[in-house]
Amino acid sequence: LSPQEMRRLQQELQRFMLGYEFGLREIETKISILSDEFRHMHDYNPIEHVSSRVKSAESLFSKITRKGLPRDLDAIREHVRDVAGVRVTCSFVQDAYRIFDLLTQQEDVTVIEVKDYIREPKPNGYKSLHAIVEVPVFLSTGRQDVPVEVQLRTIAMDFWASLEHKIHYKYDGRVPADLVGQLRDAADTAQALDDRMQALHQELHGPHR
Ligand code: 0O2
């Protein structure tokens, strides 16, 4: 490629990523407003922690290569829906569903897909509520609808997932059977903790809180 072509491609990639960055900001703002308003109205905060990321160009291209798709931006736009991702860690299971409802009921948020790994955990024990939502961003060139993956989970689920991620990475996906079993047990323990914490919380504040 000539230097001019390289520059053009680089600009195209930057512009492409920027759209996702903006979509992410819209969703982050919505979550932060819900969190602040909840604290103000109910003297209670259902959200413990929010983190977000736009996937790196490198990991996007390796993802479409893994999927056997052409290595171009159109393929990413069409087939990769977690370019922008927000993870919301809540105190209790009930809060994860409450934030999900409050976010997805907003009229400018379109739900594309929901995967409820809390009701139906993955075989390895992974639990989280996933939603791909689309949010409009308004640019000088007009409206752009941007998909964002939102993951909602409890502190216990987040603790489990981050350790599992490290183990998965360390063994390059080939985790020894004994560790897989231990992780599954740990996921049950995390669920037992979530159940007890929610019961205690409800005893303190009543069933609707
Ligand atoms: P990262 O680095 O967190 O972004 P796809 O998104 O098409 O590849 P799928 O299965 O349709 O795959 O998506 P799914 O099930 O909604 O899961 C996508 C994301 O959920 C992952 O993103 C992880 O963040 C998280 N996740 C899913 N399963 C597991 C799991 O077993 N353990 C852990 N720790 N996290 C999980 P990425 O892109 O893999 O990673």
Residues whose N, C-alpha, C, O or C-beta is under 5 A from the ligand:
A	BS01	0O2	D82 Y126 H130 A161 S162 E164 H165
